[in-house]
Amino acid sequence: MSICPKNKSSKARRDSRRANWKMAPMNFVRCPKCNALMLSHRMCKNCGTYNKKEILSMD
Ligand SMILES: [Zn+2]
């Protein structure tokens, strides 16, 4: 059994709920190793490190 809405939401109610859906801007930070711009909480695409550890070896 899963939850099931008892009444249909009106278009106004549905659309006003979705009016608050906004894209958050990408959070760029500088890599501590190579100083390149990278996304936070993601591996650096330039040198392949995450949290000061090498995940991918870049030649
Ligand atoms: Zn890097």
PDB file of the backbone (N, CA, C, O) and the ligand in Angstrom, with CONECT records:
HET     ZN  A 101       1
ATOM      1  N   MET A   1       0.844  -1.209   0.000  1.00  0.00           N
ATOM      2  CA  MET A   1       0.000   0.000   0.000  1.00  0.00           C
ATOM      3  C   MET A   1       0.871   1.247   0.000  1.00  0.00           C
ATOM      4  O   MET A   1       1.802   1.394   0.792  1.00  0.00           O
ATOM      5  N   SER A   2       0.543   2.094  -0.879  1.00  0.00           N
ATOM      6  CA  SER A   2       1.266   3.363  -0.920  1.00  0.00           C
ATOM      7  C   SER A   2       0.281   4.504  -0.776  1.00  0.00           C
ATOM      8  O   SER A   2      -0.931   4.324  -0.884  1.00  0.00           O
ATOM      9  N   ILE A   3       0.832   5.686  -0.527  1.00  0.00           N
ATOM     10  CA  ILE A   3      -0.044   6.838  -0.324  1.00  0.00           C
ATOM     11  C   ILE A   3      -0.750   7.193  -1.628  1.00  0.00           C
ATOM     12  O   ILE A   3      -0.192   7.035  -2.714  1.00  0.00           O
ATOM     13  N   CYS A   4      -1.962   7.665  -1.506  1.00  0.00           N
ATOM     14  CA  CYS A   4      -2.757   8.004  -2.670  1.00  0.00           C
ATOM     15  C   CYS A   4      -3.554   9.271  -2.364  1.00  0.00           C
ATOM     16  O   CYS A   4      -4.254   9.321  -1.353  1.00  0.00           O
ATOM     17  N   PRO A   5      -3.463  10.288  -3.208  1.00  0.00           N
ATOM     18  CA  PRO A   5      -4.196  11.515  -2.904  1.00  0.00           C
ATOM     19  C   PRO A   5      -5.704  11.298  -2.982  1.00  0.00           C
ATOM     20  O   PRO A   5      -6.204  10.673  -3.917  1.00  0.00           O
ATOM     21  N   LYS A   6      -6.410  11.815  -2.003  1.00  0.00           N
ATOM     22  CA  LYS A   6      -7.861  11.620  -1.940  1.00  0.00           C
ATOM     23  C   LYS A   6      -8.585  12.505  -2.941  1.00  0.00           C
ATOM     24  O   LYS A   6      -9.582  12.104  -3.542  1.00  0.00           O
ATOM     25  N   ASN A   7      -8.059  13.732  -3.111  1.00  0.00           N
ATOM     26  CA  ASN A   7      -8.708  14.656  -4.037  1.00  0.00           C
ATOM     27  C   ASN A   7      -7.706  15.147  -5.067  1.00  0.00           C
ATOM     28  O   ASN A   7      -6.509  15.249  -4.802  1.00  0.00           O
ATOM     29  N   LYS A   8      -8.219  15.443  -6.233  1.00  0.00           N
ATOM     30  CA  LYS A   8      -7.362  15.973  -7.291  1.00  0.00           C
ATOM     31  C   LYS A   8      -6.963  17.409  -6.960  1.00  0.00           C
ATOM     32  O   LYS A   8      -7.803  18.227  -6.583  1.00  0.00           O
ATOM     33  N   SER A   9      -5.647  17.710  -7.108  1.00  0.00           N
ATOM     34  CA  SER A   9      -5.192  19.083  -6.896  1.00  0.00           C
ATOM     35  C   SER A   9      -5.580  19.919  -8.104  1.00  0.00           C
ATOM     36  O   SER A   9      -5.455  19.480  -9.247  1.00  0.00           O
ATOM     37  N   SER A  10      -6.044  21.113  -7.840  1.00  0.00           N
ATOM     38  CA  SER A  10      -6.405  22.008  -8.941  1.00  0.00           C
ATOM     39  C   SER A  10      -5.160  22.470  -9.669  1.00  0.00           C
ATOM     40  O   SER A  10      -4.054  22.373  -9.138  1.00  0.00           O
ATOM     41  N   LYS A  11      -5.332  22.969 -10.875  1.00  0.00           N
ATOM     42  CA  LYS A  11      -4.196  23.456 -11.657  1.00  0.00           C
ATOM     43  C   LYS A  11      -3.497  24.601 -10.940  1.00  0.00           C
ATOM     44  O   LYS A  11      -2.272  24.718 -10.987  1.00  0.00           O
ATOM     45  N   ALA A  12      -4.284  25.449 -10.275  1.00  0.00           N
ATOM     46  CA  ALA A  12      -3.697  26.593  -9.567  1.00  0.00           C
ATOM     47  C   ALA A  12      -2.852  26.117  -8.391  1.00  0.00           C
ATOM     48  O   ALA A  12      -1.767  26.644  -8.143  1.00  0.00           O
ATOM     49  N   ARG A  13      -3.356  25.118  -7.669  1.00  0.00           N
ATOM     50  CA  ARG A  13      -2.621  24.600  -6.512  1.00  0.00           C
ATOM     51  C   ARG A  13      -1.355  23.883  -6.974  1.00  0.00           C
ATOM     52  O   ARG A  13      -0.285  24.061  -6.392  1.00  0.00           O
ATOM     53  N   ARG A  14      -1.482  23.085  -8.008  1.00  0.00           N
ATOM     54  CA  ARG A  14      -0.324  22.365  -8.563  1.00  0.00           C
ATOM     55  C   ARG A  14       0.734  23.350  -9.067  1.00  0.00           C
ATOM     56  O   ARG A  14       1.920  23.213  -8.767  1.00  0.00           O
ATOM     57  N   ASP A  15       0.285  24.340  -9.834  1.00  0.00           N
ATOM     58  CA  ASP A  15       1.239  25.276 -10.440  1.00  0.00           C
ATOM     59  C   ASP A  15       1.863  26.200  -9.406  1.00  0.00           C
ATOM     60  O   ASP A  15       3.026  26.583  -9.536  1.00  0.00           O
ATOM     61  N   SER A  16       1.091  26.563  -8.370  1.00  0.00           N
ATOM     62  CA  SER A  16       1.683  27.422  -7.344  1.00  0.00           C
ATOM     63  C   SER A  16       2.711  26.649  -6.522  1.00  0.00           C
ATOM     64  O   SER A  16       3.672  27.232  -6.021  1.00  0.00           O
ATOM     65  N   ARG A  17       2.512  25.344  -6.383  1.00  0.00           N
ATOM     66  CA  ARG A  17       3.513  24.524  -5.691  1.00  0.00           C
ATOM     67  C   ARG A  17       4.782  24.465  -6.532  1.00  0.00           C
ATOM     68  O   ARG A  17       5.887  24.569  -5.998  1.00  0.00           O
ATOM     69  N   ARG A  18       4.631  24.299  -7.844  1.00  0.00           N
ATOM     70  CA  ARG A  18       5.799  24.187  -8.729  1.00  0.00           C
ATOM     71  C   ARG A  18       6.462  25.530  -9.003  1.00  0.00           C
ATOM     72  O   ARG A  18       7.551  25.575  -9.575  1.00  0.00           O
ATOM     73  N   ALA A  19       5.826  26.612  -8.604  1.00  0.00           N
ATOM     74  CA  ALA A  19       6.418  27.932  -8.828  1.00  0.00           C
ATOM     75  C   ALA A  19       7.668  28.124  -7.993  1.00  0.00           C
ATOM     76  O   ALA A  19       8.481  28.998  -8.294  1.00  0.00           O
ATOM     77  N   ASN A  20       7.840  27.312  -6.935  1.00  0.00           N
ATOM     78  CA  ASN A  20       9.024  27.439  -6.090  1.00  0.00           C
ATOM     79  C   ASN A  20      10.164  26.532  -6.531  1.00  0.00           C
ATOM     80  O   ASN A  20      11.224  26.526  -5.904  1.00  0.00           O
ATOM     81  N   TRP A  21       9.961  25.755  -7.616  1.00  0.00           N
ATOM     82  CA  TRP A  21      11.035  24.894  -8.104  1.00  0.00           C
ATOM     83  C   TRP A  21      12.016  25.753  -8.874  1.00  0.00           C
ATOM     84  O   TRP A  21      11.696  26.249  -9.955  1.00  0.00           O
ATOM     85  N   LYS A  22      13.182  25.930  -8.340  1.00  0.00           N
ATOM     86  CA  LYS A  22      14.191  26.753  -9.018  1.00  0.00           C
ATOM     87  C   LYS A  22      15.490  25.964  -9.083  1.00  0.00           C
ATOM     88  O   LYS A  22      15.813  25.186  -8.185  1.00  0.00           O
ATOM     89  N   MET A  23      16.212  26.178 -10.145  1.00  0.00           N
ATOM     90  CA  MET A  23      17.515  25.556 -10.278  1.00  0.00           C
ATOM     91  C   MET A  23      18.508  26.318  -9.413  1.00  0.00           C
ATOM     92  O   MET A  23      18.590  27.545  -9.468  1.00  0.00           O
ATOM     93  N   ALA A  24      19.263  25.567  -8.613  1.00  0.00           N
ATOM     94  CA  ALA A  24      20.324  26.203  -7.825  1.00  0.00           C
ATOM     95  C   ALA A  24      21.536  26.426  -8.729  1.00  0.00           C
ATOM     96  O   ALA A  24      21.839  25.574  -9.565  1.00  0.00           O
ATOM     97  N   PRO A  25      22.232  27.553  -8.579  1.00  0.00           N
ATOM     98  CA  PRO A  25      23.413  27.775  -9.412  1.00  0.00           C
ATOM     99  C   PRO A  25      24.508  26.782  -9.061  1.00  0.00           C
ATOM    100  O   PRO A  25      24.621  26.349  -7.914  1.00  0.00           O
ATOM    101  N   MET A  26      25.312  26.424 -10.053  1.00  0.00           N
ATOM    102  CA  MET A  26      26.389  25.470  -9.844  1.00  0.00           C
ATOM    103  C   MET A  26      27.415  26.055  -8.879  1.00  0.00           C
ATOM    104  O   MET A  26      27.805  27.217  -8.992  1.00  0.00           O
ATOM    105  N   ASN A  27      27.841  25.232  -7.933  1.00  0.00           N
ATOM    106  CA  ASN A  27      28.740  25.698  -6.875  1.00  0.00           C
ATOM    107  C   ASN A  27      30.190  25.367  -7.259  1.00  0.00           C
ATOM    108  O   ASN A  27      30.678  24.265  -7.006  1.00  0.00           O
ATOM    109  N   PHE A  28      30.862  26.346  -7.873  1.00  0.00           N
ATOM    110  CA  PHE A  28      32.243  26.144  -8.291  1.00  0.00           C
ATOM    111  C   PHE A  28      33.203  26.548  -7.179  1.00  0.00           C
ATOM    112  O   PHE A  28      33.040  27.590  -6.544  1.00  0.00           O
ATOM    113  N   VAL A  29      34.196  25.714  -6.958  1.00  0.00           N
ATOM    114  CA  VAL A  29      35.260  26.028  -5.991  1.00  0.00           C
ATOM    115  C   VAL A  29      36.603  25.772  -6.679  1.00  0.00           C
ATOM    116  O   VAL A  29      36.668  25.132  -7.728  1.00  0.00           O
ATOM    117  N   ARG A  30      37.668  26.286  -6.065  1.00  0.00           N
ATOM    118  CA  ARG A  30      39.010  26.063  -6.601  1.00  0.00           C
ATOM    119  C   ARG A  30      39.563  24.742  -6.063  1.00  0.00           C
ATOM    120  O   ARG A  30      39.424  24.438  -4.878  1.00  0.00           O
ATOM    121  N   CYS A  31      40.180  23.973  -6.930  1.00  0.00           N
ATOM    122  CA  CYS A  31      40.814  22.725  -6.513  1.00  0.00           C
ATOM    123  C   CYS A  31      42.026  23.044  -5.629  1.00  0.00           C
ATOM    124  O   CYS A  31      42.852  23.874  -6.008  1.00  0.00           O
ATOM    125  N   PRO A  32      42.149  22.400  -4.454  1.00  0.00           N
ATOM    126  CA  PRO A  32      43.307  22.694  -3.593  1.00  0.00           C
ATOM    127  C   PRO A  32      44.631  22.222  -4.186  1.00  0.00           C
ATOM    128  O   PRO A  32      45.691  22.709  -3.794  1.00  0.00           O
ATOM    129  N   LYS A  33      44.583  21.290  -5.116  1.00  0.00           N
ATOM    130  CA  LYS A  33      45.823  20.758  -5.682  1.00  0.00           C
ATOM    131  C   LYS A  33      46.265  21.543  -6.913  1.00  0.00           C
ATOM    132  O   LYS A  33      47.399  22.017  -6.981  1.00  0.00           O
ATOM    133  N   CYS A  34      45.350  21.682  -7.902  1.00  0.00           N
ATOM    134  CA  CYS A  34      45.774  22.299  -9.163  1.00  0.00           C
ATOM    135  C   CYS A  34      45.165  23.686  -9.364  1.00  0.00           C
ATOM    136  O   CYS A  34      45.445  24.339 -10.370  1.00  0.00           O
ATOM    137  N   ASN A  35      44.337  24.144  -8.425  1.00  0.00           N
ATOM    138  CA  ASN A  35      43.756  25.493  -8.437  1.00  0.00           C
ATOM    139  C   ASN A  35      42.789  25.730  -9.604  1.00  0.00           C
ATOM    140  O   ASN A  35      42.463  26.877  -9.909  1.00  0.00           O
ATOM    141  N   ALA A  36      42.339  24.676 -10.244  1.00  0.00           N
ATOM    142  CA  ALA A  36      41.372  24.825 -11.332  1.00  0.00           C
ATOM    143  C   ALA A  36      39.961  24.896 -10.751  1.00  0.00           C
ATOM    144  O   ALA A  36      39.708  24.394  -9.656  1.00  0.00           O
ATOM    145  N   LEU A  37      39.052  25.519 -11.486  1.00  0.00           N
ATOM    146  CA  LEU A  37      37.657  25.578 -11.043  1.00  0.00           C
ATOM    147  C   LEU A  37      37.034  24.196 -11.177  1.00  0.00           C
ATOM    148  O   LEU A  37      37.174  23.536 -12.207  1.00  0.00           O
ATOM    149  N   MET A  38      36.350  23.771 -10.133  1.00  0.00           N
ATOM    150  CA  MET A  38      35.674  22.474 -10.183  1.00  0.00           C
ATOM    151  C   MET A  38      34.400  22.558  -9.355  1.00  0.00           C
ATOM    152  O   MET A  38      34.209  23.495  -8.580  1.00  0.00           O
ATOM    153  N   LEU A  39      33.542  21.577  -9.527  1.00  0.00           N
ATOM    154  CA  LEU A  39      32.305  21.532  -8.756  1.00  0.00           C
ATOM    155  C   LEU A  39      32.602  20.963  -7.369  1.00  0.00           C
ATOM    156  O   LEU A  39      33.347  19.991  -7.237  1.00  0.00           O
ATOM    157  N   SER A  40      32.016  21.572  -6.341  1.00  0.00           N
ATOM    158  CA  SER A  40      32.243  21.076  -4.994  1.00  0.00           C
ATOM    159  C   SER A  40      31.562  19.721  -4.805  1.00  0.00           C
ATOM    160  O   SER A  40      30.540  19.444  -5.432  1.00  0.00           O
ATOM    161  N   HIS A  41      32.114  18.900  -3.962  1.00  0.00           N
ATOM    162  CA  HIS A  41      31.660  17.531  -3.690  1.00  0.00           C
ATOM    163  C   HIS A  41      31.751  16.638  -4.915  1.00  0.00           C
ATOM    164  O   HIS A  41      31.064  15.622  -5.018  1.00  0.00           O
ATOM    165  N   ARG A  42      32.618  17.039  -5.847  1.00  0.00           N
ATOM    166  CA  ARG A  42      32.878  16.200  -7.009  1.00  0.00           C
ATOM    167  C   ARG A  42      34.375  16.147  -7.259  1.00  0.00           C
ATOM    168  O   ARG A  42      35.127  17.036  -6.862  1.00  0.00           O
ATOM    169  N   MET A  43      34.785  15.071  -7.933  1.00  0.00           N
ATOM    170  CA  MET A  43      36.194  14.924  -8.265  1.00  0.00           C
ATOM    171  C   MET A  43      36.635  16.041  -9.202  1.00  0.00           C
ATOM    172  O   MET A  43      35.873  16.473 -10.067  1.00  0.00           O
ATOM    173  N   CYS A  44      37.881  16.508  -9.023  1.00  0.00           N
ATOM    174  CA  CYS A  44      38.424  17.517  -9.918  1.00  0.00           C
ATOM    175  C   CYS A  44      38.685  16.881 -11.273  1.00  0.00           C
ATOM    176  O   CYS A  44      39.371  15.863 -11.371  1.00  0.00           O
ATOM    177  N   LYS A  45      38.127  17.493 -12.327  1.00  0.00           N
ATOM    178  CA  LYS A  45      38.288  16.918 -13.664  1.00  0.00           C
ATOM    179  C   LYS A  45      39.670  17.192 -14.229  1.00  0.00           C
ATOM    180  O   LYS A  45      40.098  16.537 -15.180  1.00  0.00           O
ATOM    181  N   ASN A  46      40.370  18.161 -13.646  1.00  0.00           N
ATOM    182  CA  ASN A  46      41.688  18.528 -14.175  1.00  0.00           C
ATOM    183  C   ASN A  46      42.767  17.573 -13.683  1.00  0.00           C
ATOM    184  O   ASN A  46      43.589  17.111 -14.475  1.00  0.00           O
ATOM    185  N   CYS A  47      42.778  17.268 -12.381  1.00  0.00           N
ATOM    186  CA  CYS A  47      43.849  16.423 -11.842  1.00  0.00           C
ATOM    187  C   CYS A  47      43.324  15.099 -11.291  1.00  0.00           C
ATOM    188  O   CYS A  47      44.117  14.255 -10.874  1.00  0.00           O
ATOM    189  N   GLY A  48      42.016  14.901 -11.280  1.00  0.00           N
ATOM    190  CA  GLY A  48      41.466  13.609 -10.879  1.00  0.00           C
ATOM    191  C   GLY A  48      41.549  13.302  -9.397  1.00  0.00           C
ATOM    192  O   GLY A  48      41.638  12.137  -9.010  1.00  0.00           O
ATOM    193  N   THR A  49      41.520  14.352  -8.546  1.00  0.00           N
ATOM    194  CA  THR A  49      41.575  14.097  -7.115  1.00  0.00           C
ATOM    195  C   THR A  49      40.248  14.469  -6.468  1.00  0.00           C
ATOM    196  O   THR A  49      39.496  15.298  -6.981  1.00  0.00           O
ATOM    197  N   TYR A  50      39.985  13.846  -5.347  1.00  0.00           N
ATOM    198  CA  TYR A  50      38.854  14.232  -4.508  1.00  0.00           C
ATOM    199  C   TYR A  50      39.279  14.075  -3.066  1.00  0.00           C
ATOM    200  O   TYR A  50      39.801  13.028  -2.683  1.00  0.00           O
ATOM    201  N   ASN A  51      39.064  15.095  -2.264  1.00  0.00           N
ATOM    202  CA  ASN A  51      39.431  15.103  -0.838  1.00  0.00           C
ATOM    203  C   ASN A  51      40.916  14.776  -0.670  1.00  0.00           C
ATOM    204  O   ASN A  51      41.291  13.965   0.178  1.00  0.00           O
ATOM    205  N   LYS A  52      41.756  15.417  -1.489  1.00  0.00           N
ATOM    206  CA  LYS A  52      43.225  15.308  -1.479  1.00  0.00           C
ATOM    207  C   LYS A  52      43.720  13.902  -1.806  1.00  0.00           C
ATOM    208  O   LYS A  52      44.897  13.603  -1.603  1.00  0.00           O
ATOM    209  N   LYS A  53      42.842  13.038  -2.308  1.00  0.00           N
ATOM    210  CA  LYS A  53      43.282  11.708  -2.698  1.00  0.00           C
ATOM    211  C   LYS A  53      43.093  11.548  -4.202  1.00  0.00           C
ATOM    212  O   LYS A  53      42.115  12.039  -4.765  1.00  0.00           O
ATOM    213  N   GLU A  54      44.019  10.869  -4.841  1.00  0.00           N
ATOM    214  CA  GLU A  54      43.905  10.675  -6.280  1.00  0.00           C
ATOM    215  C   GLU A  54      42.938   9.544  -6.588  1.00  0.00           C
ATOM    216  O   GLU A  54      43.136   8.406  -6.164  1.00  0.00           O
ATOM    217  N   ILE A  55      41.892   9.875  -7.330  1.00  0.00           N
ATOM    218  CA  ILE A  55      40.889   8.870  -7.693  1.00  0.00           C
ATOM    219  C   ILE A  55      41.237   8.328  -9.076  1.00  0.00           C
ATOM    220  O   ILE A  55      41.252   7.117  -9.296  1.00  0.00           O
ATOM    221  N   LEU A  56      41.515   9.240  -9.999  1.00  0.00           N
ATOM    222  CA  LEU A  56      41.893   8.863 -11.361  1.00  0.00           C
ATOM    223  C   LEU A  56      43.305   9.356 -11.617  1.00  0.00           C
ATOM    224  O   LEU A  56      43.666  10.458 -11.205  1.00  0.00           O
ATOM    225  N   SER A  57      44.105   8.546 -12.292  1.00  0.00           N
ATOM    226  CA  SER A  57      45.452   9.011 -12.641  1.00  0.00           C
ATOM    227  C   SER A  57      45.392   9.718 -13.985  1.00  0.00           C
ATOM    228  O   SER A  57      44.984   9.137 -14.991  1.00  0.00           O
ATOM    229  N   MET A  58      45.804  10.977 -13.987  1.00  0.00           N
ATOM    230  CA  MET A  58      45.817  11.784 -15.206  1.00  0.00           C
ATOM    231  C   MET A  58      47.258  11.882 -15.685  1.00  0.00           C
ATOM    232  O   MET A  58      48.157  12.180 -14.899  1.00  0.00           O
ATOM    233  N   ASP A  59      47.480  11.635 -16.965  1.00  0.00           N
ATOM    234  CA  ASP A  59      48.846  11.717 -17.501  1.00  0.00           C
ATOM    235  C   ASP A  59      49.188  13.101 -18.011  1.00  0.00           C
ATOM    236  O   ASP A  59      50.299  13.325 -18.491  1.00  0.00           O
TER     237      ASP A  59
HETATM  238 ZN    ZN A 101      42.588  19.560  -9.396  1.00  0.00          ZN2+
END
